[in-house]
Amino acid sequence: MSDQNILALFKNGQPDKAFKKLYHLYPKIEKLILSKGGSKADASDVFQEALIILNRNLEASNFKLTSSFYTYLYSVSRFVWSDLQKSLSKRQLQELNTEEVQIFQNVIEEKKYQLAEHAFSEIGKRCQYLLQLFYHKAMSFNDIANVMQFKSSKIAKNQKYKCLQKAKDIYQTKLKLV
């Protein structure tokens, strides 16, 4: 199946069929990871990560696929593996072309997104609920105070600050470890 047909499947709301077609590229990606010292399990993880990045990029309205799916997934997989191995030197970064730099930046953004998701999951249910009320439902502090049974809107505002600070601290701690 051609890249245009696969792209059409994504655009027509059939990502499962498109991903099924893309899995035919897995053996080539596995060969890449094995040649770089990885295992078959590593190759599977890297390929999954590359597909996640591809999917997020396809959902972005300004994304344009300027290469074949194979070339794109190969490049993303190479960067994901390099990121996992922390082996990119400054010299290697300077040798990257514009498309490769964009792909590498996408990998970094995906890692940051995953760290933010992890931080949110670690702050506790009550903090998650409070932040969802404020950010997703755009509720006022008065309404949040009523829903969460705080004595005042000031307490709701203070609790929101504490929850957000807790999430930021977790995020920053994890970011330093990466």
N, C-alpha and C positions, 0 to 999 in steps of 0.2 A: 504494500500500500504506500502511496506517495505521501510526502510531507504535507502537501496541500489537502489531501483527503483526511489525514489525521487532524490537521488544523480545523478543517470543516467540522469534524466530529466534536471538537472542543466548542466551537462557536455555536453548534446546534444543540448544545446541552447534553452531549453524550460522552462525558469524560471517561466513563468506565470502558467504553469501546476503544477510545483513543489510547488510554493507558495500556489496554491489552495489546494493542499494536506496538506500542513503545517498548513493551517487555521483550520484544524480539531483539532489541538492542542490548539487552542485559549481558549476554555472553561477551560482547566486546568490552563493556565496562568492567566486567569481572576480570577479564584478561589484563586490563590496565591496572587495576588495584593489585592483582597478584604479582604483576611485574614490578610494582612499587613496594613489595614486601608485605602486602596485606593478605588476609585470609579470605575464604569464600564468604564467611559471615560479615567481614568488613565490607566486602564488595556489595553484598546485599544491602547493608545499612547505608552505604554511600549512594547506591543507586536510588534507594527510597528517598533519601534526602534530596537528591537531584530532581526527582519527580515532584517533590513537594515545592521546591523552589520554582520549577517550571510552571506548576499549577498556579502558584501565587502570582507569578509574572504574567501568565495568560489572563488572569482575572483583572490585572491592571489595564485600564483603558488605553494607556499610552505605549504599551509594550508591542514591539514588532520583532518577529523572529527573522533575523537577517542571515541565518545559516540553516543548515539542515538540522533536524531534531538530533541526529547522531552527533554532529559537531557540537551542538549546544550541550547535550547531556554529557558528552565526553569532557568538554571544558569545565562544566559545573562539577562533575565528578572528580576531576583532577584537582580542582580548588578545594572541594570538600575534604578530599583525602589529605591534601597539603595542610589544610587548616587543622585537621585532626592530628597530624603529625608535627605541627608547628615547625615546619621545615622551610617555609618560604623566606629566603634571604632578601635583603634590600636589593641586591643585584638582580635577582629573579623578578622582583616587582618592577624594576626599571625596564626590563625587557618585555613586559606585557604590552600587547596592543590595546587599543581603546575598547574593543569588545571584551577582551579578557579582563580588563580592569573593571568594566561594568558587571561582568559575571562574578568576579571576586567580591565586589561591593554588595551584590545581591546575597552572596553566601554570608557575609558579615552581618548584613541586615537581618537575615533569617535567624542567625545565632542570637542576635540581640532580642528579636521578637520572642524566641523560645525562652530566653532568660527572663523577659518581662512576664511571660505566661507563668513560668515557674514561680517567680516572686509573688504574683497574684494568688497562685494556689497555696502559697505558704503563709499568707497573712491571717488566715482563719476565716470562718464562715461569716461571722458578724461584720468584720471589716470588708469582706468581699461584698456583702449585701449593701452596706453603707455606700461604698464607692459606686456600685451599680446604680443605686438610687440617684446619686448625685450626677454621675457622668452619663449614664445611659438613659435614665428616665428624666434627667434634668430637673429634679425636684429641688425645691427651695429648702433651706435649712429648717424652716418652720415645719414644713411637711415631713421632712426626715425625722425631726424630733418627735412628731406625733406618731409616725409609723413605727419608729424604733423605741418609743417610750422613753425618750430623754426628757429631762425637766425643762430644757430650753433650747432655742436654736443655737445659742452660744456653745452649749455642750456638744451639739451635733457638729458644729463647725470645728470644734477642738478635736473631736473624735475622728473626723475626716482627715484632719491634718496629721494626727498620730498614725492612722492607718496608712496614709500615703507615705509618710516618713518610714514606716516599717517596711513597706514594699520597696521603697528606694534603697534602703539599707541592705535588704536581701539581694536586690538586683546588683548593687555595687559590689557586694561581697562575692557574688557568683562571677561577675564580670572580671574581677581581679584574678580569679582562679582559672579563667579561660585563656 
